[in-house]
Amino acid sequence: QVQLVESGGGLVQPGGSLRLSCTVSGGILFGIHDVDWHRQAPGKQRELVAAMTSNGVTNYADPVKGRFTISRDNAKSTVYLQMNSLKPEDTAVYYCNSGVGGLRYWGQGTQVTVSS
């Protein structure tokens, strides 16, 4: 069974940084997976934050461009989200997503709270 486990969330002051990690397990070939980070704030729909294809092509939502960086370590079956210059509006539960084509897997989410 494929499992995604996120970590690295927490409380941070505006302007601070956090790095989220998501490790994928379950006998999959992580190197062929496309990986994404999504987030969902209270009362809002889940939205795509950053994405990386198996070939390393990245894409970012406009609100996080220049502040967030997605990366991956295929040897560790792990995807990262480096978040810098955090703003209160970045507060949300962050989810990682991994898969190939229409077969996608989700993590349980990790809370990020940006507040002074």
C-alpha positions as a printed Julia matrix, in Angstrom:
116×3 Matrix{Float64}:
   0.0    0.0     0.0
   1.37   3.38   -1.0
   1.79   5.82    1.87
   2.8    9.48    1.88
   3.96  10.98    5.15
   4.44  14.75    5.41
   6.46  16.52    8.08
   7.96  19.9     8.8
   4.9   22.0     9.45
   4.51  24.27   12.43
   4.11  27.82   13.68
   6.35  30.48   12.16
   6.42  34.26   12.26
   5.78  36.3     9.12
   8.93  36.49    7.05
  10.17  33.17    8.37
  10.92  29.9     6.61
   9.88  26.27    6.82
  10.8   23.18    4.85
   8.17  20.52    4.35
   9.07  16.94    3.54
   6.97  14.13    2.11
   8.29  10.59    2.0
   6.59   8.06   -0.23
   6.68   4.35    0.56
   4.95   1.21   -0.62
   7.02  -0.4    -3.3
   6.57   2.29   -5.92
   9.03   3.6    -8.46
   9.16   7.09   -7.04
  11.43   8.31   -9.8
   8.64   8.08  -12.38
   6.11   9.93  -10.24
   5.0   13.48  -10.74
   4.82  15.21   -7.35
   2.8   18.17   -6.15
   2.19  20.22   -3.04
  -1.3   21.53   -2.4
  -2.77  23.52    0.45
  -6.16  24.14    1.95
  -6.94  27.1     4.16
 -10.03  27.14    6.42
 -13.16  27.77    4.39
 -11.31  27.58    1.08
 -10.85  24.99   -1.61
  -7.67  22.98   -1.87
  -5.27  24.63   -4.3
  -2.12  23.59   -6.11
   0.98  25.31   -4.74
   3.88  23.71   -6.58
   4.46  20.8    -8.91
   7.4   18.87  -10.29
   7.3   16.27  -13.04
   9.38  13.13  -13.04
  11.71  14.96  -15.42
  12.21  17.85  -13.02
  10.0   20.45  -14.7
   8.49  22.73  -12.07
   5.42  24.91  -11.88
   4.29  27.29   -9.14
   1.1   29.07   -8.24
   1.42  32.83   -8.67
   1.09  33.66   -4.94
   4.19  31.61   -4.08
   6.45  32.26   -7.06
   9.86  33.43   -5.93
   9.24  32.34   -2.34
   8.62  28.58   -2.5
  10.81  25.92   -4.07
   9.85  22.32   -4.76
  12.56  19.69   -5.01
  12.91  15.93   -4.84
  15.39  13.27   -3.82
  14.53  10.13   -5.73
  17.01   8.04   -3.76
  15.05   8.87   -0.61
  11.61   8.83   -2.3
  11.08  12.26   -0.82
   9.74  15.55   -2.1
  10.42  18.86   -0.35
   8.83  22.27   -0.26
  11.12  25.08    0.89
   8.99  28.02    1.94
  10.62  31.4     2.5
   9.27  34.87    3.26
   6.13  33.31    4.68
   3.0   35.41    4.96
  -0.1   34.98    7.14
  -2.05  34.09    4.0
   0.18  31.02    3.58
  -1.51  29.53    6.65
  -3.1   26.24    5.6
  -2.86  22.49    5.77
  -0.29  21.42    3.2
  -0.69  18.12    1.37
   1.68  16.29   -0.9
   0.48  14.31   -3.87
   2.4   11.77   -5.9
   1.6    9.48   -8.77
   1.61   8.66  -12.42
  -1.13   9.8   -14.77
  -4.53   9.38  -13.18
  -3.28   7.21  -10.33
  -2.49   9.66   -7.54
  -1.83   9.32   -3.84
  -2.28  11.86   -1.05
  -0.61  12.42    2.27
  -2.46  13.23    5.47
  -1.4   16.86    5.51
   0.73  19.02    7.77
  -0.39  22.29    9.34
   1.5   25.48    8.58
   0.56  28.54   10.61
   2.13  31.93    9.92
   1.42  34.33   12.74
   3.13  36.79   15.03
